[in-house]
Amino acid sequence: MTLQEALDKINEFASEENKAEMAKIGINTAKACGTKVADLRSIAKDIRINHELALQLWDTEQHEARILATMIADKHQCGSELLEKWVMEINSWDLCDQFCNNIAYKAETGKMKAYEWAVQNEIFVKRAGFAIIANLALKDKELTESEIDSYFTLIMNECDDSRNYVRKAVSWALRNIGKRDEKNRQKAIKLAKHMKDETSKTAKTTATEVITELNSREVKAKNKRTK
């Protein structure tokens, strides 16, 4: 598929109504056309992995084209330099999450980037760091206990960031760690209680959110099944 064919496909599914709905939930729609993620996934399924096209799509700066780029990029060709370039050009929370969900956590340097980005000040770079951790916690069955403990340290150190896009990513990361198994659920709740007792209003909000979800019947039942 050529670049123009991919852009034409994206525009086939575009909708001003969808674009308006995107704006309502805080998505930057300045360069968006209103194509749903589900439709982008359908396009990506037809394209499969095509790294050259992914690079071309990203460079258009069009919002949905960049999301599609993250879906068809080759993880083996997403080195540190490319990941840094892409993360610094992210201007919307949904693109940040798609970038992390689809490609960043899979890349060879993804784990390293989580540590690097989670301590940065730029809002979407920092969100990306914690979004990678959330993905690894959910999908990487080979994470070591020491790696998870290092994520707990990052979460504790950065949980005072009051910017909502960052706070939500910190919460996402801690909740996903707690959903790995019962041992990590207990550890995540312990950390959340510590956050609630000793730190800022922002951290208290996150802690309450984490404790509520990890104490839910659904999470307890899932962890019991995955023992």
C-alpha positions in Angstrom: 0.0 0.0 0.0 1.3 3.4 -0.9 1.3 6.5 1.4 -1.5 8.1 -0.6 -3.6 4.9 -0.6 -3.2 4.6 3.2 -4.2 8.3 3.7 -7.2 7.7 1.4 -8.2 4.7 3.5 -8.0 6.8 6.7 -10.2 9.5 5.1 -12.8 6.9 4.0 -13.7 6.4 7.6 -13.4 10.0 8.7 -16.3 11.7 10.3 -16.9 15.2 11.7 -19.1 13.7 14.4 -16.3 11.4 15.5 -13.9 14.3 15.5 -16.2 16.3 17.7 -16.4 13.3 20.1 -12.6 13.1 20.2 -12.4 16.7 21.1 -14.8 16.2 24.0 -12.5 13.7 25.6 -9.4 15.9 25.4 -7.9 14.6 22.1 -5.9 17.2 20.1 -7.9 17.3 16.9 -6.0 20.2 15.2 -4.7 17.7 12.6 -7.3 15.0 13.0 -10.0 13.9 10.5 -12.2 11.9 12.9 -11.3 8.2 12.1 -11.9 5.8 14.9 -9.1 3.6 16.3 -11.1 0.4 15.4 -11.1 1.5 11.8 -7.4 2.2 11.9 -6.9 -1.3 13.3 -8.8 -2.7 10.3 -6.6 -0.7 7.9 -3.5 -1.9 9.8 -4.6 -5.5 9.5 -4.6 -5.2 5.7 -1.2 -3.5 5.6 0.5 -5.7 8.3 4.0 -4.7 9.2 5.4 -2.0 6.9 8.1 0.0 8.6 8.8 2.3 5.6 5.2 3.2 5.3 5.0 3.8 9.0 7.8 6.3 8.8 6.0 8.1 5.9 2.7 8.1 7.8 4.3 9.6 10.9 6.0 12.4 8.9 2.7 13.6 7.5 1.9 14.9 11.0 -1.7 13.9 10.5 -3.2 12.5 13.8 -4.7 9.3 12.6 -1.8 8.6 10.2 0.5 8.7 13.2 -1.7 6.3 15.1 -1.7 4.0 12.1 2.1 4.3 12.0 2.4 2.9 15.5 0.3 -0.1 14.4 2.4 -1.1 11.4 5.9 -0.2 12.5 8.5 -2.9 12.9 9.6 -3.3 16.5 13.0 -4.5 15.4 13.6 -1.3 13.5 12.3 1.0 16.3 15.6 1.8 17.9 16.3 4.4 20.6 16.7 7.3 18.2 13.3 6.7 16.5 11.5 6.2 19.8 13.0 9.5 21.0 12.0 11.3 17.8 8.4 10.0 17.9 7.8 10.6 21.7 9.0 14.2 21.4 6.5 14.9 18.6 3.5 13.5 20.5 0.9 16.2 21.2 -2.2 14.2 22.4 -2.8 11.7 25.2 -4.4 9.2 22.8 -1.5 9.2 20.4 0.8 8.8 23.4 -1.1 5.7 24.6 -1.3 4.2 21.1 2.4 4.7 20.6 3.1 2.9 23.9 0.4 0.2 23.5 1.3 -0.7 19.9 5.1 -0.4 19.6 7.1 1.3 22.3 6.9 -1.4 25.0 7.7 -4.0 22.4 10.9 -2.3 21.2 14.3 -3.6 22.3 14.9 -0.4 24.2 11.3 -0.1 25.5 12.1 -1.1 29.1 15.0 1.4 29.2 12.8 4.2 27.8 10.2 3.6 30.6 12.9 4.5 33.2 14.2 7.4 31.2 10.8 9.0 30.3 9.0 8.5 33.6 11.3 11.1 35.2 11.1 13.7 32.5 9.1 16.9 32.8 7.5 17.0 29.3 4.0 15.9 29.9 3.5 13.3 27.2 7.1 12.0 27.5 6.4 11.3 31.2 3.0 9.8 30.5 4.7 7.5 27.9 7.1 6.3 30.6 4.3 5.1 32.8 2.2 3.9 29.9 5.1 1.6 28.9 5.2 0.3 32.5 1.4 -0.3 32.4 1.8 -2.3 29.2 4.7 -4.4 30.5 2.9 -5.1 33.7 -0.1 -6.4 31.7 1.6 -8.2 28.9 5.2 -9.2 29.8 5.0 -12.5 31.8 8.7 -12.6 32.3 9.1 -9.4 34.3 11.3 -10.0 37.3 10.5 -9.1 40.8 13.4 -6.6 40.9 12.0 -4.9 37.7 8.6 -4.6 39.3 10.1 -3.3 42.5 11.9 -0.7 40.5 8.6 0.4 38.9 7.2 0.7 42.4 10.1 3.1 43.2 9.4 5.2 40.1 5.7 5.3 40.9 6.3 6.5 44.5 8.9 9.1 43.4 6.6 10.6 40.7 3.1 10.2 42.2 3.0 13.9 43.3 2.8 15.1 39.7 -0.6 16.9 39.6 -1.0 17.0 35.8 -3.9 14.8 35.0 -2.4 13.1 32.0 0.6 12.1 34.1 -1.5 11.2 37.2 -3.7 8.9 35.3 -0.7 7.1 33.7 0.8 6.6 37.2 -2.4 5.1 38.4 -2.7 2.9 35.2 0.8 1.6 35.8 0.2 0.7 39.5 -3.2 -0.8 38.8 -1.8 -3.0 36.1 1.0 -4.2 38.3 -1.6 -5.2 40.9 -3.5 -7.2 38.3 -0.5 -9.5 37.5 -1.1 -11.8 40.5 -2.1 -11.8 44.1 1.3 -11.1 45.4 1.7 -8.0 43.3 -1.9 -7.0 44.1 -1.0 -6.9 47.8 2.3 -5.1 47.1 0.5 -2.5 45.0 -2.1 -1.9 47.6 0.6 -1.5 50.3 2.3 1.1 48.2 -1.0 2.9 47.5 -1.7 3.0 51.2 1.7 4.5 51.8 1.0 7.1 49.1 -2.4 7.9 50.7 -0.9 8.3 54.2 2.2 10.4 53.5 2.0 12.4 50.3 0.1 15.0 48.4 -3.5 15.4 47.4 -2.6 14.1 43.9 -1.1 11.0 45.3 -4.1 10.5 47.7 -6.4 10.6 44.7 -4.4 8.0 42.8 -4.1 5.8 45.9 -7.8 5.8 46.4 -8.4 4.9 42.8 -5.8 2.1 42.9 -7.1 0.6 46.2 -10.7 0.7 45.0 -10.0 -1.2 41.8 -7.5 -3.7 43.2 -10.0 -4.6 46.0 -12.8 -5.2 43.5 -14.3 -8.7 43.2 -13.3 -8.8 39.5 -9.6 -8.2 40.1 -9.5 -10.6 43.1 -11.2 -13.3 41.1 -8.9 -12.8 38.1 -5.8 -13.0 40.2 -7.1 -16.1 41.9 -7.6 -17.8 38.5 -4.0 -16.8 37.4 -2.2 -18.1 40.4 
